[in-house]
Amino acid sequence: MKRIVVVSDVQAPFEDKRAVRNVIEFIGDYQPDEVIQIGDLVDYPTPSRWHTGTKIEFENGVLRDSEYTKANFLAPLRAVYDGPVGVLEGNHDERPRKYLASRAPALSAEDTHYRFENLLDFKGFGITKLEPYYQPAPGWVAIHGHESPGLNNVAGRTAAAKAKKAGVSLVMGHTHRLAVSPESTGFGGKLKTIYGFEVGHLMDVKKASYLKGGPANWQKGFGLLYAGKYGATPQAVPVEDDGSFVVEGRRFGEVKRINGRFAK
């Protein structure tokens, strides 16, 4: 079967460094048939609505955060994995492009530099920019999740609703939640089941300043799709607080203790 790793909402430079490092090392060891980063690879806080009118708006962080993401995600990934990598544009990834369009439309019309695929040098890293509703497997589509309205606070149900509308199984990010949620239709014992699959996030929640110290129904993790000739089986992979996780009976990135304390 074709094995596809699906990662979402890294939101560099606010990523969980240990978790991201472990996931990249896992990809290098696992050597999947494809890697999909399903959106919000970069946070791009500078041109966000959260910081409009504050000093952060003038920090000129777009180029800084792009270089950080290349050095801390794309380059390490490409050092261990040379297979197909595709990236969808998330609502955070599009911030520089949309900011320029709203504040300087005369420049935006001719600009290509501030598109995230160019800021992150996709061509140089051999990465494909994927369009929404990309088909990673028979009967499946992939979106980031912001392309159409509607969010549900129950993990998996946002994706299930969007899958029901699309009429096919759907994998997405955006919600920062981790779950597989099926929807079945039919009668007389003949049922068709499609799946909504939300693949979690890899952020360091403490760095999400917009939460203002409050709780969030977020789950750290990523996804696997085992794709065959006629469909795919989804598997959610929870990432623990120490950045470790289990795939196919093997723990990756386990943090060992020495005399009761975490080892460095």
N, C-alpha and C positions, 0 to 999 in steps of 0.2 A: 504494500500500500504506500501511497504517497503521504509523507509526514510533513505537516505544515505547522510552524510555530507562529503564533499570533501575539504580538506585544502591543500594548496601548498605553497612552497617557504617561509617558516618561517625564515630560514637561521639564526638561533640562533648562536651567541649572538647579531645579528643585527636586531632582531625582533622589531616590534612596540609593546611595552609591553602592552599598554592599549588595543589595538585591540586584541592581543592574549589572554589577560585575559578575555575580553568580549566574545570571541569565545568559550573559554573553559567553561565559566559560562553558555553560551547558550547551549552548548552540554549537560551540566549537567541538565539543565532545560528541554530541548527538548527530551532527551533520545532517540536518533535515533536508528535505527536497526543496523547501522554500521558506523564507522568512517574510512575514508581513508585519510592518509597523503600521498600526491601523489609525494613527492620527495623534495629534498633540505630542509630537516628538519634542518640540521646544515650547516653553511656556511663553516667551516674549512678553514679559510683564510691562516693559516700557510703554508700548502703545496700547495699553488695555484701558477699558472703561473704568476699571478700579482705580487707576492712577491718573486719570485725566485731571488736569489743573493742579497737580502736585509736583514737587521737585523731581519725582521719579520719572515723570514724563519727559524730562530734559536730560536724562542720564546718558542718552545715546547708546543704549544697551543692545540694540538689534544686532550689530556686527559682533559685539563682544559675545553675546549668547550664541550666535551662530558658530563662531570659532570654538567656543566651549563644547558645543554639541558635536562638532566634527571630531574634536580631540578626545572626547570622553565617551562617545557612543559609536559613531560611524567608523572611526579609525580602529578602535579595539575590535569591533565586530568584523571588519574586513580583514583584520590580522589573523582571525581564526576560522573564517568562513568565506568561501568564494562562490557560493551558490547564489541563486536568484533572491534578490531583496527588493521588495516593493513597499512604498510608503504612500499612505493616503493623507490628504491635507485635512487637519483638524481645525476647529475653531480658534485654537491658540496659534497654530502654524500660519493661519491666514491674516493674523493681526497686522504685520507690517504692510502687506499689500492693501488691506482695507483702510488702514490709517492713512496711507498716502492717497488713496482714492478719495477719501472724505475731506482731507485737509489741503491737498494740492492736486486736484483733478487734471490740471493742465500738464503736470509732470507724470501723473499716473498713467495717462493714456499711452505714453510711449515707453514706460518703464518696464524692464524685465528683471533688473537687479534685485528688487525687493520681493520677488516671488520666492517662496521658501525653498523650492527645488534648486534655485541658483544660489541663494544665500548659503545653502548646505552642500553645494557642489555635487549634486547627484551624478552628474556626468562623470566627474573625476572618480567617484566611488563606485561607479557601475551600478547605480540604483535607479529603479524605475518608479516614476510618479504614477500612482494608480488612480483611476477615476472612481467616483462613488458607484457602488453596485458592481464592483469588480467581482468576477466569478472565480473563486479559488478552487472550487470542486463542483462536480455535477450537483445541481439542485441547491447551490449555496451562493449567496452574495455577501460582499463585505462593504460596510460603510463605516465612517467614523461615528455618526449618530446625530450630528447637529444639522444634517441636511434637511430633515423634516421635523416639524414640531411634535412635542409630546414626550413627557418624562414620567416615569412611574417610580415611586420610592421603594418598591419591592424589587429586589435583585432579580434580573432576568426578564421581568415583565415588560420593560421598555422594548427590548429586542423582540420579545414574543409578539407585541402589538405591531411592530414594524414588519416582522416576518409575515404576519397574517395579512397585512396590507399588500405586501409584495407577492404573496402567494408562494414563496420559497423560503427555505431556511436562511437565517441571517446572522452574521457575526458582526459585532460592533464594540466600540469602546465608549468614550464620552461620559458614561454614567459613573465611572470609577467603581462599578459593582461587578461581582464575579458570580455568574450562575448560568446554568443551562435550563431553559424553560420551554417545554414542548407544547404544541397546539395540535389537536387531532380533529379531523372532520371525517364524516362518512356515516354509514348506517348499515345494519344487517351484518355486522361483523367485518365489514370492509372499511378499514380506516386508513387515512393518509395522515401521517404525522410530519410536521415541520418543526424546526427548532429555532428559538431565539437564544443567542449565545452572547453574553456580555463577558469580556475578558479582563476586567479589573484594571488595575493601574500599578505603576512602579514609582510613585511619588514618595517623598518624605513628607508625611502629613504635617509635621511640625513647621515646615517651610511654607505651607499654604496659608499665607497671612489673611486671605479673605475669609477664612473660617472663623477668625477672631477668637480662637481658643475653644470654640464650640465643637460638639460632636458631629460626625459625618458618617452616614451609612455607606462607607467605602470599604472595599476589600482589595488588598494587595494580591496580585497574581498575574497570570497570563494564560493563554489558551493553546491547545493542540487540536488540529483537525487531522484525523486519519482518513484520507480520501481514497476511495476506490473507484471502480468503473461507473457505478450508478449513484453514488452518494458519498457522504462523509459522516464519521462519528466524532462528535465534539467531546473534548475533555477539558474541564477547568482545572488549573493547577494553582492552588493557593500558595502564596509565599508567606512564610512565618515572619515574626518580628525580627528574628536574627538574620533574615535574608535567605534562609534555606527553603528547599521545597523537594517534593518527591515526584519522580516521573518513572513509571514502569518499575516500581519496586526499589528504586535507588534514590538515596538522598543526595542532593547536590548542594554544595556550599555550606555544609554543616559546620557550625561553630563549636569547637571543642572547648571544654573547660579544664582548667588546671587548678587544683586545690579550690574548686568551687567558683573560680572566677573565669570570665571569658578570656580565651587566649587572644592575643593580638593577631 
